[in-house]
Amino acid sequence: MSTSQKIRILLSAYQCGIEMGSVSQIGWEWYSRLSEDCHVTLLTHIRNRPALEAAGAPLFDSNIIFIDTEWFSMPLYRFATRCFPHSGQSRFLIASLDFFVYDWVALRQVQRKLKECVGWDIVHVVTPVSPFVATHLYKLNIPLVLGPWNGGMRSPTAFPEIMRAESGWFYPIRNLGRIFDVIIGSTRHASIIFTATQATIAAISKRYQQKCRFLLENGVDLDLFSVAPYPPFPTDTNPLHIVFVGRLIPVKGVTMLLKAIKELDFPVQLTVVGDGPERTKLEAVTADLQLAEQVNFRGNLSLNEVSQLIRLGHVFCLPSVKESGGAVLLEAMAVGRPVIAIDFGGPAEIVDDGVGIKLPATGEADVINGLVATFVDLREHPEQWRARGQEGRHRVENNYSWAAKIKIAIGFYRQILDEKR
C-alpha cells in the first residue's frame, strides 16, 4: 500500500466519548485522531451517541455504527451495583460482561455491511483496554489489531484492609477473560497486540507474546495539558500545594494521603479532584483529622479544569495501591509538575527519580511515612522538584503524546498490510 493512500480502518471502541471517563477518552482520542489521516468506521456502543454527536461526530469522512445492547447492559449494571455498592472495580468487572454481547451483535451488523461492499484494511479493537477482552471480529477475515491492553496485574498483598474494602477477593474473576479468549480465539488470530506494561505481556500466553508491541494505552493532549511555570516555592506563608485527581475509591489511597498531611508541621493545601463512593467517608476522615481548612474536594471536573488545577500545584500525588495505568501522572508531567506514586503496577513503569518519587508498596504505614518525608523534602529542596517537573514534560513530549502514539500505530498498520501483500 502506498504511504499516500489512506488506510480503511474498522475501529471498535466499546467505550468512546469526551468527559465520560479515562477509558472512554482513550476511545475518543483513537477515533478523532485516526480520522484525520485514515478512513475510519467507528464501531461503538449506542450509549456513547449523545457525547459523540455533541463533540461533532462523525468527524472528517468517518462513519459510525452504533451497537445497542442496553436491553442487557442496564439490568446487568443494576445487579452489579446492588452486589457491590462500595466497590467500583467489582461493579466494573461485572458490567464489563456486556462487552461480549456488544461484540457478538457488532460482528453480525458488520458482516451485513460487508455484503453491501463496504470493506476495511484493518480491524482495530481499542477499548476496553484489558486482556479481559476477547473479540469475534477476526471472523471478518481482515487483519486484527488488539489494544493497547493494560491489565494482568496481580493484587498487592501489603494493603489487606484497602483490598478488602475494594472487594479484592473478587478480582480473580477477570481470569475468566483468558478462558473467553481461548474459546473465542481473538489473541490467536490477532496480527498485533499492543501492550502497555510488562505485567500485561506476562498475562498473555507465551505462544502469542511474539505478537506483542509496546504501546502505552494512555496518551496526553499537549495542547490541553500545556506546560506552565512552576508556582512560587512553598514557605511559611505560601502553603505546599498538593493535587490529587482520580476516582474516590479505596484503592486510590486518599486516606493515606490525608493521614500524611496531618503529620506535617508546615502549611499545606490539598486539592482533591474526582468523585466516587468513598467521597462521604473521605470528607468525614478529613473532618476527624481537623483538616477541613486544608483540603478542598472539587468533585468531577472537565479536563480543561483539571489541567488548570494541576498547574496550581507544587506536586501531583497519586497514592494508588493498584493502578494499572496512570494517565493522570502523564497529564501532570505534561504540565511540568513532579509526581508521587506507589511502586506498583503502571505507575512503577512511568515514575522514577528523574520525574518524581515512587514509594515502596510495603504497607500503609510505610506509604504514610514516605509521603511525609517526601513533602518535607519538597519544601526543603523545591528547585530539585521543579527540575523533576521539567524533565517530566520533556518525557511526555517525546514518548507519551497522542500524536506520537497514532503515528506509531499507523506505521504498524502499514507494516501489516505490506506483509499481507
C-alpha positions as CSV (number, residue, x, y, z in Angstrom):
1,M,0.0,0.0,0.0
2,S,1.3,3.4,-0.9
3,T,2.1,5.7,2.1
4,S,-0.1,8.3,0.5
5,Q,-3.1,6.0,0.3
6,K,-5.5,6.3,3.2
7,I,-5.9,3.1,5.3
8,R,-9.5,2.0,5.8
9,I,-10.0,1.1,9.5
10,L,-12.8,-0.5,11.3
11,L,-12.2,0.9,14.8
12,S,-14.1,-0.9,17.6
13,A,-14.3,1.4,20.7
14,Y,-16.9,0.0,23.1
15,Q,-16.1,3.0,25.3
16,C,-15.8,6.2,23.4
17,G,-16.6,9.8,24.3
18,I,-15.3,13.1,25.7
19,E,-15.6,13.6,29.5
20,M,-17.0,10.1,30.1
21,G,-14.1,8.6,32.0
22,S,-10.5,7.7,31.2
23,V,-11.2,4.7,29.0
24,S,-13.9,6.5,27.0
25,Q,-11.4,9.3,26.5
26,I,-8.9,6.8,25.1
27,G,-11.6,5.6,22.6
28,W,-12.3,9.1,21.6
29,E,-8.6,10.0,21.1
30,W,-8.1,7.0,18.8
31,Y,-11.2,7.8,16.8
32,S,-10.7,11.5,16.4
33,R,-7.0,11.4,15.7
34,L,-7.1,8.4,13.3
35,S,-9.9,10.1,11.4
36,E,-7.5,12.9,10.4
37,D,-5.3,10.5,8.4
38,C,-7.4,7.4,7.7
39,H,-10.8,6.4,6.5
40,V,-12.4,5.3,9.8
41,T,-15.6,3.5,10.5
42,L,-16.2,3.7,14.3
43,L,-18.0,0.8,15.9
44,T,-19.2,1.8,19.4
45,H,-22.0,1.3,21.9
46,I,-25.1,3.4,21.5
47,R,-24.8,4.8,25.0
48,N,-21.9,6.9,23.6
49,R,-24.0,8.5,20.9
50,P,-25.0,11.7,22.7
51,A,-21.5,12.5,23.7
52,L,-20.1,11.8,20.3
53,E,-22.7,13.9,18.5
54,A,-22.2,16.7,21.0
55,A,-18.5,16.6,20.0
56,G,-19.3,16.9,16.3
57,A,-19.1,13.3,15.3
58,P,-18.9,11.8,12.7
59,L,-15.6,13.6,12.1
60,F,-14.0,14.2,8.7
61,D,-15.1,11.4,6.3
62,S,-15.6,8.8,9.0
63,N,-18.7,6.7,9.6
64,I,-20.2,5.4,12.9
65,I,-22.1,2.2,13.5
66,F,-23.9,2.2,16.9
67,I,-24.5,-1.1,18.7
68,D,-27.4,-1.3,21.0
69,T,-27.2,-3.8,23.9
70,E,-29.0,-1.7,26.5
71,W,-31.5,-4.4,27.0
72,F,-28.7,-6.5,28.6
73,S,-26.3,-3.9,30.0
74,M,-28.7,-1.9,32.1
75,P,-30.1,-4.8,34.2
76,L,-26.5,-6.1,34.5
77,Y,-25.3,-2.8,35.9
78,R,-28.2,-2.6,38.4
79,F,-27.3,-6.1,39.5
80,A,-23.6,-5.2,39.9
81,T,-24.5,-2.0,41.9
82,R,-26.7,-3.9,44.3
83,C,-24.0,-6.6,44.9
84,F,-21.0,-4.2,45.2
85,P,-22.3,-0.7,46.3
86,H,-18.8,0.4,47.6
87,S,-16.5,-1.3,45.1
88,G,-16.2,0.5,41.8
89,Q,-13.7,-2.1,40.5
90,S,-16.0,-5.0,41.2
91,R,-19.0,-3.3,39.6
92,F,-16.9,-2.6,36.6
93,L,-15.9,-6.2,36.2
94,I,-19.5,-7.5,36.3
95,A,-20.7,-4.7,34.0
96,S,-17.9,-5.5,31.6
97,L,-19.6,-8.7,30.6
98,D,-21.8,-6.6,28.4
99,F,-18.8,-6.2,26.1
100,F,-19.2,-9.8,24.9
101,V,-22.8,-9.2,23.9
102,Y,-21.9,-6.0,22.2
103,D,-19.1,-7.8,20.3
104,W,-21.4,-10.6,19.2
105,V,-24.1,-8.1,17.9
106,A,-21.4,-5.9,16.3
107,L,-20.0,-8.9,14.3
108,R,-23.4,-9.5,12.8
109,Q,-24.0,-5.9,11.9
110,V,-20.6,-5.5,10.3
111,Q,-21.0,-8.8,8.3
112,R,-24.1,-7.3,6.8
113,K,-22.1,-4.1,5.9
114,L,-19.6,-6.3,4.1
115,K,-22.3,-7.8,2.0
116,E,-23.1,-4.2,0.9
117,C,-19.5,-4.0,-0.4
118,V,-18.2,-1.9,2.5
119,G,-14.6,-3.0,3.2
120,W,-11.7,-2.3,5.5
121,D,-8.0,-2.9,5.5
122,I,-7.6,-3.2,9.3
123,V,-9.8,-4.0,12.3
124,H,-8.6,-2.5,15.5
125,V,-10.2,-3.0,18.9
126,V,-9.1,-0.2,21.2
127,T,-11.5,-0.3,24.2
128,P,-11.9,-1.9,26.6
129,V,-8.2,-1.8,27.4
130,S,-8.0,-5.0,29.5
131,P,-6.8,-8.5,28.4
132,F,-10.3,-9.5,29.7
133,V,-11.4,-8.5,26.2
134,A,-12.0,-11.2,23.6
135,T,-13.5,-10.3,20.2
136,H,-15.1,-12.3,17.4
137,L,-14.2,-9.6,14.8
138,Y,-11.3,-11.7,13.5
139,K,-14.1,-13.7,11.7
140,L,-14.3,-10.8,9.2
141,N,-11.0,-12.2,7.8
142,I,-9.4,-8.8,8.0
143,P,-6.1,-8.2,9.8
144,L,-6.9,-7.7,13.5
145,V,-5.1,-5.4,15.9
146,L,-5.8,-5.5,19.7
147,G,-5.0,-2.9,22.3
148,P,-3.2,-1.2,23.7
149,W,-4.1,-3.5,26.6
150,N,-3.3,-2.8,30.2
151,G,-4.0,-5.5,32.7
152,G,-2.9,-8.8,34.1
153,M,-1.7,-7.1,37.3
154,R,-1.8,-9.1,40.5
155,S,-3.3,-7.6,43.6
156,P,-0.9,-6.1,46.2
157,T,-0.5,-8.1,49.4
158,A,0.7,-5.3,51.7
159,F,-2.6,-3.5,51.8
160,P,-5.1,-6.0,53.1
161,E,-7.6,-3.5,54.6
162,I,-7.7,-1.5,51.4
163,M,-8.2,-4.5,49.2
164,R,-11.0,-5.9,51.5
165,A,-12.7,-2.5,51.2
166,E,-12.4,-2.8,47.4
167,S,-13.7,-6.4,47.4
168,G,-10.3,-7.6,46.2
169,W,-11.3,-11.2,46.7
170,F,-13.5,-10.7,43.6
171,Y,-10.6,-9.7,41.2
172,P,-9.7,-13.3,40.1
173,I,-12.9,-13.3,38.1
174,R,-11.0,-11.3,35.5
175,N,-9.1,-14.5,34.7
176,L,-12.3,-15.6,33.0
177,G,-11.1,-13.3,30.2
178,R,-8.4,-15.8,29.4
179,I,-10.9,-18.6,29.2
180,F,-13.1,-16.5,26.9
181,D,-10.1,-15.7,24.8
182,V,-9.2,-19.4,24.4
183,I,-12.8,-20.2,23.4
184,I,-13.3,-17.2,21.1
185,G,-9.7,-17.1,19.7
186,S,-9.1,-13.4,19.3
187,T,-5.5,-13.4,20.6
188,R,-4.8,-16.5,18.4
189,H,-5.9,-14.7,15.3
190,A,-4.6,-11.2,16.0
191,S,-1.8,-9.8,13.8
192,I,-0.5,-7.4,16.5
193,I,-1.3,-7.0,20.2
194,F,-0.3,-3.6,21.7
195,T,0.6,-4.0,25.3
196,A,1.3,-1.2,27.9
197,T,3.2,-3.0,30.7
198,Q,5.3,-6.0,31.5
199,A,2.5,-7.4,33.6
200,T,0.2,-7.3,30.5
201,I,2.7,-9.2,28.4
202,A,3.2,-11.8,31.1
203,A,-0.6,-12.3,31.2
204,I,-0.7,-13.3,27.6
205,S,0.1,-16.9,26.6
206,K,3.8,-17.3,25.7
207,R,2.9,-18.7,22.3
208,Y,1.4,-15.3,21.4
209,Q,3.9,-12.9,23.1
210,Q,5.8,-12.5,19.8
211,K,2.8,-10.6,18.5
212,C,3.1,-8.0,21.3
213,R,4.3,-4.5,20.6
214,F,4.9,-2.0,23.4
215,L,2.4,1.0,23.3
216,L,1.0,2.7,26.4
217,E,-2.7,2.8,26.4
218,N,-2.7,6.4,27.7
219,G,-1.6,9.5,25.9
220,V,-1.6,13.2,26.5
221,D,-3.1,16.1,24.6
222,L,-0.2,18.5,24.8
223,D,-2.4,21.5,23.8
224,L,-4.8,20.8,26.7
225,F,-2.1,19.9,29.2
226,S,0.4,22.6,28.2
227,V,3.4,23.3,30.3
228,A,3.0,26.1,32.9
229,P,5.6,28.0,35.1
230,Y,6.2,26.4,38.4
231,P,4.4,28.2,41.2
232,P,6.2,30.2,43.9
233,F,8.1,27.9,46.2
234,P,6.3,26.8,49.5
235,T,7.1,28.9,52.6
236,D,5.6,29.6,56.0
237,T,3.1,31.9,54.3
238,N,2.7,30.1,51.0
239,P,1.4,26.6,51.6
240,L,2.7,23.5,49.8
241,H,0.0,22.7,47.3
242,I,-0.7,19.1,46.5
243,V,-3.1,17.9,43.8
244,F,-4.8,14.5,43.5
245,V,-7.1,13.5,40.6
246,G,-8.9,10.2,40.4
247,R,-12.0,8.1,41.3
248,L,-12.7,8.2,45.0
249,I,-12.5,4.5,45.7
250,P,-10.4,2.6,48.4
251,V,-7.5,1.6,46.1
252,K,-6.7,5.2,45.3
253,G,-5.2,5.7,48.7
254,V,-6.5,9.1,49.5
255,T,-7.0,8.2,53.2
256,M,-3.2,7.6,53.4
257,L,-2.6,11.0,51.8
258,L,-4.8,12.7,54.4
259,K,-3.1,11.0,57.3
260,A,0.3,12.1,55.9
261,I,-0.8,15.7,55.7
262,K,-1.9,15.6,59.3
263,E,1.7,14.8,60.3
264,L,3.1,17.9,58.6
265,D,4.0,20.9,60.7
266,F,4.0,23.5,57.9
267,P,1.2,25.0,55.8
268,V,-0.3,22.5,53.3
269,Q,-3.1,22.7,50.8
270,L,-4.6,19.6,49.2
271,T,-7.0,19.7,46.2
272,V,-8.9,16.5,45.5
273,V,-10.5,16.3,42.1
274,G,-12.9,13.4,41.4
275,D,-15.9,11.7,42.8
276,G,-17.0,8.2,43.8
277,P,-18.5,6.1,46.6
278,E,-15.7,7.0,49.0
279,R,-16.3,10.7,49.0
280,T,-18.5,10.9,52.0
281,K,-16.2,8.7,54.0
282,L,-13.1,10.8,52.9
283,E,-14.9,14.0,53.9
284,A,-15.6,12.5,57.3
285,V,-12.0,11.5,57.7
286,T,-10.9,15.0,56.7
287,A,-13.2,16.4,59.4
288,D,-11.9,13.9,62.1
289,L,-8.3,14.9,61.3
290,Q,-9.2,18.6,61.6
291,L,-8.1,19.2,58.0
292,A,-11.2,20.8,56.6
293,E,-9.5,24.1,56.0
294,Q,-6.6,22.5,54.2
295,V,-8.4,20.1,52.0
296,N,-10.7,21.1,49.1
297,F,-12.9,18.4,47.5
298,R,-13.8,19.7,44.0
299,G,-15.7,16.7,42.5
300,N,-15.7,15.8,38.9
301,L,-14.4,18.5,36.5
302,S,-13.7,18.9,32.8
303,L,-10.3,18.0,31.5
304,N,-9.6,21.7,31.0
305,E,-10.5,22.5,34.6
306,V,-8.3,19.5,35.7
307,S,-5.4,20.9,33.7
308,Q,-5.8,24.4,35.3
309,L,-5.8,22.9,38.9
310,I,-2.7,20.8,38.3
311,R,-0.9,23.9,37.2
312,L,-1.6,25.5,40.6
313,G,0.1,22.6,42.5
314,H,3.7,22.1,43.5
315,V,3.3,18.4,43.2
316,F,0.9,15.8,41.9
317,C,0.3,12.8,44.2
318,L,-1.4,9.5,43.2
319,P,-1.0,7.1,46.2
320,S,-3.0,4.4,44.4
321,V,-2.1,0.9,45.6
322,K,-3.5,-0.8,42.5
323,E,-3.2,1.3,39.3
324,S,-2.8,-0.5,36.0
325,G,-2.3,2.7,34.0
326,G,-1.5,6.2,35.3
327,A,-2.9,8.7,32.7
328,V,-3.2,11.4,35.4
329,L,0.5,11.1,36.1
330,L,1.3,11.7,32.5
331,E,-1.0,14.7,32.4
332,A,0.7,16.2,35.5
333,M,4.1,15.6,33.9
334,A,2.9,17.3,30.7
335,V,2.0,20.4,32.8
336,G,5.5,20.3,34.2
337,R,4.7,19.1,37.7
338,P,6.7,16.4,39.6
339,V,4.8,13.3,40.6
340,I,4.5,11.0,43.6
341,A,3.2,7.4,43.1
342,I,3.4,3.9,44.6
343,D,6.0,1.5,43.2
344,F,3.4,-1.0,41.9
345,G,1.5,-1.5,38.6
346,G,1.5,1.0,35.8
347,P,3.0,3.9,37.8
348,A,6.1,1.9,38.6
349,E,6.9,1.9,34.9
350,I,6.2,5.6,34.4
351,V,7.8,7.2,37.5
352,D,11.4,7.4,38.6
353,D,13.7,9.8,40.4
354,G,14.0,11.9,37.3
355,V,10.3,13.0,37.3
356,G,9.3,12.4,41.0
357,I,9.3,9.7,43.6
358,K,7.7,6.3,43.8
359,L,7.1,5.0,47.3
360,P,7.6,1.3,48.2
361,A,4.4,-0.8,48.2
362,T,5.1,-2.3,51.6
363,G,2.1,-1.2,53.6
364,E,0.0,1.7,54.7
365,A,2.4,2.9,57.5
366,D,5.4,2.9,55.1
367,V,3.4,4.8,52.5
368,I,2.3,7.4,55.0
369,N,5.8,7.9,56.4
370,G,7.2,8.0,52.8
371,L,4.7,10.7,51.9
372,V,5.6,12.8,55.0
373,A,9.3,12.6,54.2
374,T,8.7,13.4,50.5
375,F,6.6,16.5,51.3
376,V,9.3,17.7,53.7
377,D,12.0,17.2,51.1
378,L,9.9,19.1,48.5
379,R,9.6,22.0,50.9
380,E,13.3,22.0,51.7
381,H,14.5,21.4,48.1
382,P,11.9,23.0,45.8
383,E,14.4,23.7,43.0
384,Q,15.1,20.0,42.6
385,W,11.4,19.2,42.4
386,R,10.9,21.9,39.8
387,A,13.6,20.3,37.7
388,R,11.8,17.0,38.0
389,G,8.7,18.6,36.6
390,Q,10.7,20.0,33.7
391,E,12.1,16.5,33.0
392,G,8.5,15.1,33.1
393,R,7.3,17.5,30.4
394,H,10.3,16.5,28.3
395,R,9.5,12.8,28.5
396,V,5.8,13.3,27.7
397,E,6.6,15.3,24.6
398,N,9.0,12.6,23.3
399,N,7.1,9.5,24.4
400,Y,3.5,9.9,25.5
401,S,1.8,12.5,23.3
402,W,-1.3,11.2,21.3
403,A,0.2,12.5,18.1
404,A,3.3,10.2,18.6
405,K,1.1,7.2,19.5
406,I,-1.1,7.5,16.5
407,K,1.9,7.9,14.2
408,I,3.4,4.6,15.7
409,A,0.1,2.8,15.2
410,I,-0.3,3.8,11.6
411,G,3.2,2.6,11.0
412,F,2.3,-0.8,12.3
413,Y,-0.9,-0.8,10.2
414,R,1.2,-0.3,7.1
415,Q,3.6,-3.0,8.1
416,I,0.8,-5.5,8.5
417,L,-0.6,-4.6,5.1
418,D,2.8,-4.7,3.4
419,E,3.3,-8.2,4.8
420,K,-0.1,-9.3,3.7
421,R,0.5,-8.0,0.2
